[in-house]
Amino acid sequence: MLVMSGCDGATPSGDAPVAPSPSSSLPPVTTPASVSSSAPTSSTAATRVTKVFDAEAMQKSVRTILTEEYLVEDVRSVTCPPGRRVEVDSTFECTAQIGGEPKTVPITVTSEKGDYQVGMPS
């Protein structure tokens, strides 16, 4: 698995590898996420901020990881669900079209900053 970051707006970096799977020693890659907030009910109410991943940025990053790091051939597209919250230990799936077949790509959120792991497609 590859650790990804989704909230700090940085570009891919050359940081040291973070807990790669036994078959891979890939460095982390950073992707931006968006932040949305609900409107307060009064002027004195605290604004509650909910971080969500930027699905388009995640799709691009997952596709790049699959093709350039995991060396998966014929990745035609990647679709990730919109509006996924940045919640530690939550999991969801993106779908990659590989060789004309839909494949599931597991995503696991690893930090409140928006770091996430991208698993191999199955």
N, C-alpha and C positions, 0 to 999 in steps of 0.2 A: 504494500500500500504506500501511497505517497501522501505526505501531509501537505495540505493546502491552507492558505489563509484567505479569508474573504471579507475582511472589514476595514483594513487600514489603508486601502487605496494605493498601496505600493505596487511596483511592477515586479515581474519575476526576479528573484535574487539568487545569489550564489551562496546562501547560508549553508552551514554544515548540515549533513544528512540528519534527519530526525526519525528514529525508530523505523527503519525500512523493513519490509517483509524479508524473510530469509532469502528470497530469490532476487531481491532488488536492493540497490544502494543508491536510490534516487534522492536528490536534494529537494527541500520544500520549494513550492512555488506560491507566489502571493497573487490573489485576485481581489478586486474590490467588491464590496457589498453595499447595498443601499440601506438607509435608515428611514423608518417612517414613525410617525407619532400620532397618538390619538389626541383630539382636541379636548382641552380641559372644559369642565362644565361651568366653571366660574373663573374670574380673574385671579382668585387666590388658590385655585386648585393646582396641584402639582401636575406637570405634564409627564405622562408615562411614555417612555420611548421603547419601541420594540424594534430590534435589529432583524432585518431579513436579508437573505442572500440575493444578489443581483443574478437572476437566472441566465441572462444573456452572457455575462462575463464568465459565469461558472461553466456554461456550455462550451465556450471557446477554450477555457483552460483545461477542461476534462478532455476535449478532443485533442488538444496539444499533448497532454500527458499520454493519452492512448497511442498516438502516432509517433511522437518523438522520444518518449521515455520507455514506454512498454513495448514499442515497436509493433503495434497492431497495424496490420495492413488493411486497406480498403475501408477506412472509417469515413462514411459518407456524411453523417450528421450526428449530433448529440442533442438531446432534449432533456432539460432539467425542469422540475416543477417550479412555477413562480411562487413567490411569497413564502418560501420556507424560512421559518424563524431560526435564528442563531441560538440554539439551546444545546448546551454541552451534553454529550452522549446520545443525542437524537440521531436517528438514521433515516435516510430516504434513498430513493433510487433515481438515477438518470437513465435514459434509454439511448443506446448508440445503435445506429444502423451500420452494421459491419458486414461487408460482402452481401448486401441485400437482405440481411436477416436482423431483426431487432434483438439486441443483447442488453441485459441489465447490468448497470454499473453502480455498485453500492457506494454510498457516501455516508461518512460518520463524522459528526461535528465533534471537535476535540477541545475547543476553547471558546470562552465568551467573546474573544476578539474575532471569531469567525474562522479559525483554523479548521480544516477538515481533511479527512483521509479519502483518497480515491482508490477503490479496489479494482481488481482486474474484472473485465466483463465476463459474464457467464450466460 
